[in-house]
Amino acid sequence: GMEVETPVGQIRPGDVVAVHTGERIPVDGEVSEGEALVDESSINGRSEAMLRGRGDQVFAGTIISQGVLFIRTVKTGEDTY
């Protein structure tokens, strides 16, 4: 129930990561809570941010434009999309 800052190298599949406005998503995973506009231009080339919420898949390297997501980690490091 408490957010703790953790180095990316210590995040493992199954961990839940909180990502806030202006932060880069550090893992590939599925949104378990929250809703946010995500800039996915580095993945899909689209200039508009996409609304992501519970059950949606998100990718490492994309950026939260507005909102907060809690993401259950699926892949980390070199295994990310």
C-alpha positions as CSV (number, residue, x, y, z in Angstrom):
1,G,0.0,0.0,0.0
2,M,3.1,2.3,-0.1
3,E,5.0,3.6,-3.1
4,V,8.8,3.0,-2.8
5,E,11.3,4.2,-5.3
6,T,13.2,1.2,-6.8
7,P,16.0,1.1,-9.3
8,V,14.7,-0.3,-12.6
9,G,17.3,-3.2,-12.5
10,Q,15.5,-4.5,-9.4
11,I,12.0,-4.7,-10.9
12,R,10.9,-8.3,-11.7
13,P,7.9,-9.8,-13.6
14,G,4.9,-9.6,-11.3
15,D,5.9,-6.4,-9.5
16,V,3.5,-3.5,-9.7
17,V,5.1,-0.2,-10.8
18,A,3.5,3.2,-10.3
19,V,4.1,5.7,-13.1
20,H,3.0,9.4,-12.8
21,T,2.6,12.3,-15.2
22,G,5.8,13.1,-17.0
23,E,7.5,9.8,-16.2
24,R,8.7,7.2,-18.7
25,I,7.2,3.7,-18.3
26,P,10.1,1.4,-17.3
27,V,8.6,-2.0,-18.1
28,D,6.3,-3.8,-20.5
29,G,3.1,-4.7,-18.6
30,E,-0.6,-4.6,-18.0
31,V,-2.4,-1.7,-16.3
32,S,-3.8,-3.0,-13.0
33,E,-5.2,0.4,-11.8
34,G,-5.5,4.0,-12.9
35,E,-6.0,5.8,-16.2
36,A,-3.6,8.0,-18.1
37,L,-2.8,9.5,-21.5
38,V,0.3,7.7,-22.8
39,D,2.6,9.1,-25.5
40,E,3.3,6.0,-27.5
41,S,4.9,7.8,-30.5
42,S,8.2,5.9,-29.9
43,I,6.3,2.7,-30.5
44,N,3.6,3.4,-33.0
45,G,4.6,6.8,-34.6
46,R,1.3,8.5,-33.7
47,S,1.5,12.0,-32.5
48,E,-1.6,11.9,-30.2
49,A,-1.5,10.3,-26.7
50,M,-3.6,7.2,-26.2
51,L,-5.9,6.7,-23.2
52,R,-4.8,3.6,-21.2
53,G,-6.6,2.1,-18.3
54,R,-7.2,-1.2,-16.4
55,G,-6.4,-4.2,-18.6
56,D,-4.5,-2.3,-21.3
57,Q,-1.0,-3.3,-22.3
58,V,1.7,-0.6,-22.1
59,F,5.3,-0.6,-23.2
60,A,8.7,0.5,-21.8
61,G,9.9,3.8,-23.1
62,T,6.5,5.4,-23.5
63,I,5.7,8.5,-21.4
64,I,2.7,9.3,-19.2
65,S,1.4,12.6,-20.6
66,Q,-1.3,13.0,-17.9
67,G,-2.5,10.7,-15.1
68,V,-1.2,7.8,-13.1
69,L,-0.9,4.1,-13.9
70,F,-0.2,1.1,-11.7
71,I,1.4,-1.5,-14.0
72,R,1.9,-5.2,-13.3
73,T,5.3,-6.0,-14.8
74,V,5.4,-8.6,-17.6
75,K,8.9,-7.9,-19.1
76,T,11.9,-5.9,-18.0
77,G,15.3,-4.7,-19.4
78,E,16.3,-6.2,-22.8
79,D,13.1,-8.4,-22.9
80,T,10.9,-5.3,-23.3
81,Y,9.2,-4.4,-26.6
